[in-house]
Amino acid sequence: MASNLAWIRQLEAIAFRSFPATSTFYDGTWAIRLTAGHPAKRLNSVTPLDPSDTGDLSLRMTKAQRRFESFGRPLVFRLSPLAPRALSQMMDELEWPTFEESLVMYADLDELDLDEGMDLLPLSDVGKWVDAFLELGSEEASRKPGLVEIIQSISGEVGLFMRQNADGGPISVMRCVHDNELVGIFDVLTHPNERGRGHGRQLMLSGLKWARLCGARNAWLQVVASNEAAIRLYRSLGFYESYRYCYRRLPQET
């Protein structure tokens, strides 16, 4: 069990580096991540990193709430197997709702068949990739500056991949972050009219092929548990579930 928790802690640290918040504070082993320029829950939540860190839970939750309020953000906790059971029990008693469970999936690149992947080079134009990502995700263009800033602050090697139609419009996008022997897969999106045609699969294989050439030996990703189509794709490629996490928030935030 201890070795499994050590692995989860390592992967959580890499996840933080792959999608860095603009501000990170620590209260004991609670990582308090806040980002004024982007509303993503991963960038605006408290992630406990040690199951044994159970001191002064009520006081620390109150302090975290005040910090989030100062940022204009609702208090959200992201609970992985590293979260203390006592914290979850306290949230149960206070009727904090649980929402959006996600899977963390993992694959050994040596065991994947990447021959179908094309030899693609990542885009060097971060702004162009972000424009495509926002378009495919139907997100507001006002989020572009914050997302560009986040991507440019990533310490690992970033691979931005995109497939386009004959007119140059985006069909599918994906972001990779190569960090030592691991590569993280993020933001796999395909145009609604093009789904089910293998675009996401091809882009993932191409990105994983690039990552292996860069020295990565293993891959990981995060996917919302309700996204059954994406999970089927990832399993068909050779990914398997490593662990899960979920979010919890104050009752009045429902």
N, C-alpha and C positions, 0 to 999 in steps of 0.2 A: 504493500500500500504506500509506504514512504517513497519508494522509487517512482511509483506512478504519480504521486503528488509533485515530486521533483520535476518530472517530465512536463506536467501541466504548467508548473510555475515557469519553466523555461519557455514553453510555447506562448504563455501569456505575455512574457517580457518581449518576445519577438513580435507578437501582435501589436503591442504598444508602439514599438519602433516602426512597424509597417504602416500604422495609421496614427501618427502622433498628434496628441492634443497640444494646443498652444500653451496651456498651463497645467502642470501636474503638481499636486501637493500630496504629502504623506501624513497620515495620522496613524502612527504605529505601522502596521503593514497594510493599511487601507490606501490604495492609490486613488486619489480624488482628481479626476480628469475633467477639465472644463475648456471649452472652445467657443469663444464669442462669435467667430465667423462661420460656424457650421453647426447645424442642430443634431447631427447624428448621435444616437444614444451611446455608442461606443466612445465618443469623444466628450460626452457630458454625463458621466456616471461615476459612482464609487465602486471600485472593484477590490474586495478583500482578498488578500493573497496568503493567508495563513490560518488554517482551521483552529489553531490554538490561541489566536489573538482575540480574547473574549472580554477584556477589561473595559469597564465603563461604557458599555454599549449604548445605553440611552443617552448619556451626555454626548458621546461622539456623534450619534445620529443627529442630535440637535445642532451641534456645531457644523456638521456637514450641510444641514438644511440652511443655516444662515449663510454659509459660503455660496451655496447655489442661488439663494435669493439675491445675493449681491451681484451675481452674474445675470440675473433675470431668467434663470433656468429652474425647472421643477426638479426636485431631488429624486434621483433614480439610482438604484443599486443594481449592479450587474453581478449575479451570483453564480460562480462556477463551483466545482468540487473543492476549491480552496477556501470557500466561505465557511465561517464557523456555524455549526449546527445551532448554537444558541442564538445567533443572529436571525436565522430563518424562523426559529421558534418564536422569538420576540415579534417578528413581523407577522407571523400567523396570529398571535394574540391581539396585535394592533390592527388586524384585518387589512394589511397591505396586499393589494392584488398582485398576482404574478402575471406577466404577459411576455409574449414573444420568446419562446424557447428556441434555442439554436443548437445545431450540431457543429462540433469541430471535427473535421474529417482529415485523414492522413493517408499518404501513399508513398511507397518506395519506388523511386523513379526507375530503378533497375528492373522492376517487375512489371512496368507498364510498356505497352506496345505504342511507341510514338512515331512509327513509320508513316502513319497517315498525316502527321503534322507537316505543314509547309515550313520552309526555311525563311521565316519572316524576321525582319529587323524591327525593333521597337520604334515608335514615333519619337522624334526629338522635340516636337512641338507640343508642349504640355497643354497650352491653351486650346489647340485644335482637338486634342483628345477629350478635354473637359467639356467642350462644346458638344461633342458627339455623345458623351455620357449623359449630360443633362437633357439633351434632346430625346435620347432613347428612354430615359427614366422619367420623362415628362416633368422634370424639375424646373424651378424658376431660374432664369438666367442670372438673377442677382446672387446666386450662390457660387458663381464662377470664381470670384477673387479669393474667397475663403478656401475653396477646394484646391485651386492652383497653389496657394500658399502652403497647404498641408502636404501636397505631393512633393513640392520643391524642398520641403524640410525633412523628408524621409532620408535616413542615414544609409539605408541599404541601396543596392542597385535596382532601379525601377525600370520595368519593361511595360510600356504602354502599347497595347495592340488594338488594331481596328480593321474590320473588313468593310469595304465600301461597295456601293452599287455602281452601275455604269455612269451615273450622273455625279458621282462623288459623294453621295449621301451615305451616312453611316448605316450599316446593317447590324453589326455586332461589335462590342468592345469588351476588353478585359484588361485588368491591371495585375502585374506580377511584381513581387518584391523579393529579390534574392538576398538572403542574409546568411552568410557562411554556407553551411551545407543544406540549408532549408530554403524553399521558395514558397511564398504565400500567394494564393490566388484570390483576387478580389474583383468586385464590380463586373461580373459576367452578365452582360445585358444584350438582348437581341430585339430588333424591331418587331412589334406585334405581328406585322404582316409576313414576317420571314421566319417565325418560330416553327420548330418541327422539321426544319430542312437541314439540320446538321451544322449550322453556322457556329453556334456556341461550342460544339464539340471540336470542330476544326480549329477554332481559335485557341481553345484550351490546349490541344495537342501541340500546336505551334509554339505557344508560350512555354509549355513544359519542355519542349525540345530545346528552346533557347536557353532556358534555365539550366538544363543539364549540361549544355555546352559551356555555360558560365561557371560550372562547378557544383551546382546543387545536386544533392543525392536523394532528398526527400521533399515531398510537397504536402502542404496543408491548406485548408480553407475553412470558412465558416458559412453556414447556410441555415436559414430559418426552417424550423422543423416542419412547418406547414407547406413548404415549397416542395411538393412531392416530385414534380417533373425534374427539378434541378438535382434532387437527391438521387433519382434514378440515373440521371446522366453521370453524376460523379461516381456512383457505384459501378456503372458499366465501364468506366475508365480504370477502375481499380482502387478507388478510395474507399476507406472504411471508417466507421465512427470511432473516434478516440474518447471524447467526452462531450458533455452538454453544459450549457449555461442558460440562464434566464434573467429577465429584468423584473424588479419589483419597485413599486412607487407608493407614495402617500395615497391614502384612500380618496382624498379630495381631488387628486389628479386624474381620476377615472373619467 
